[in-house]
Amino acid sequence: MQGVPAGDVPNDGQTAGDWVKYSDHLAGQLDVANDRYVSGVTIIQRCEARDRAAVGKSTKKGGFLGL
């Protein structure tokens, strides 16, 4: 339930390498955040499909109380 931290801007930032390291870290954190989103949406879609299937089965049984 925690967000993905963006990372700290390099303190000195004097070299291009500092900024490359920082941007690599941000890209990695974006991958983590995107994976969490995709995983969450996938779980929700599977649950909704399962629920639709269960409702479909319950309505095919017949009359009152499925008798």
ROKEGU-399506 format. One record per residue (C-alpha): x negated, y negated, z negated; residue number from 1; residue in three letters. Coordinates in Angstrom, 1 decimal, always signed. Example, Ala and Ser with C-alpha at 12.3 -4.5 7.8 and 13.67 -1.06 7.14 Angstrom:
residues 2
NODE       xx       yy       zz   num   residuo
NODE    -12.3     +4.5     -7.8     1       ALA
NODE    -13.7     +1.1     -7.1     2       SER
//
This chain:
residues 67
NODE       xx       yy       zz   num   residuo
NODE     +0.0     +0.0     +0.0     1       MET
NODE     -3.0     -2.2     +0.1     2       GLN
NODE     -4.0     -4.3     +3.1     3       GLY
NODE     -7.2     -3.9     +5.0     4       VAL
NODE     -9.7     -6.5     +4.0     5       PRO
NODE    -11.2     -8.6     +6.8     6       ALA
NODE    -14.7     -8.8     +5.5     7       GLY
NODE    -16.9    -11.6     +4.4     8       ASP
NODE    -18.3    -14.2     +6.8     9       VAL
NODE    -22.1    -13.9     +6.6    10       PRO
NODE    -23.6    -16.3     +4.1    11       ASN
NODE    -26.5    -17.5     +6.1    12       ASP
NODE    -25.2    -16.7     +9.6    13       GLY
NODE    -28.5    -17.9    +11.0    14       GLN
NODE    -29.0    -15.2    +13.5    15       THR
NODE    -26.9    -13.7    +16.2    16       ALA
NODE    -27.4    -10.3    +14.5    17       GLY
NODE    -25.6    -11.6    +11.4    18       ASP
NODE    -22.6    -12.5    +13.6    19       TRP
NODE    -22.8     -9.2    +15.5    20       VAL
NODE    -22.8     -7.3    +12.3    21       LYS
NODE    -19.8     -9.3    +11.0    22       TYR
NODE    -17.8     -8.8    +14.3    23       SER
NODE    -18.6     -5.0    +14.2    24       ASP
NODE    -17.2     -4.9    +10.7    25       HIS
NODE    -14.1     -6.7    +11.7    26       LEU
NODE    -13.5     -4.4    +14.7    27       ALA
NODE    -13.9     -1.4    +12.4    28       GLY
NODE    -11.4     -2.9     +9.9    29       GLN
NODE     -8.9     -3.5    +12.8    30       LEU
NODE     -9.2     +0.1    +13.8    31       ASP
NODE     -8.3     +1.1    +10.2    32       VAL
NODE     -5.3     -1.2    +10.2    33       ALA
NODE     -4.1     +0.0    +13.5    34       ASN
NODE     -4.4     +3.6    +12.5    35       ASP
NODE     -2.3     +2.9     +9.4    36       ARG
NODE     +0.3     +1.3    +11.5    37       TYR
NODE     +0.5     +4.1    +14.0    38       VAL
NODE     +0.5     +6.7    +11.3    39       SER
NODE     +3.4     +4.9     +9.5    40       GLY
NODE     +5.5     +4.5    +12.6    41       VAL
NODE     +4.9     +8.1    +13.6    42       THR
NODE     +6.1     +9.3    +10.1    43       ILE
NODE     +9.2     +7.2    +10.3    44       ILE
NODE    +10.0     +8.4    +13.9    45       GLN
NODE     +9.7    +12.1    +12.8    46       ARG
NODE    +11.9    +11.5     +9.8    47       CYS
NODE    +14.5     +9.8    +11.9    48       GLU
NODE    +14.5    +12.7    +14.4    49       ALA
NODE    +14.8    +15.2    +11.6    50       ARG
NODE    +17.7    +13.2    +10.1    51       ASP
NODE    +19.5    +13.0    +13.6    52       ARG
NODE    +19.1    +16.8    +14.0    53       ALA
NODE    +20.5    +17.5    +10.5    54       ALA
NODE    +23.5    +15.2    +11.1    55       VAL
NODE    +24.0    +16.9    +14.5    56       GLY
NODE    +24.1    +20.4    +12.9    57       LYS
NODE    +26.4    +19.3    +10.1    58       SER
NODE    +29.0    +17.9    +12.5    59       THR
NODE    +29.1    +21.0    +14.7    60       LYS
NODE    +30.3    +23.3    +11.9    61       LYS
NODE    +34.0    +22.5    +12.2    62       GLY
NODE    +36.7    +21.1    +10.1    63       GLY
NODE    +37.0    +20.0     +6.5    64       PHE
NODE    +33.9    +20.9     +4.4    65       LEU
NODE    +32.6    +22.9     +7.4    66       GLY
NODE    +35.2    +25.6     +7.2    67       LEU
//
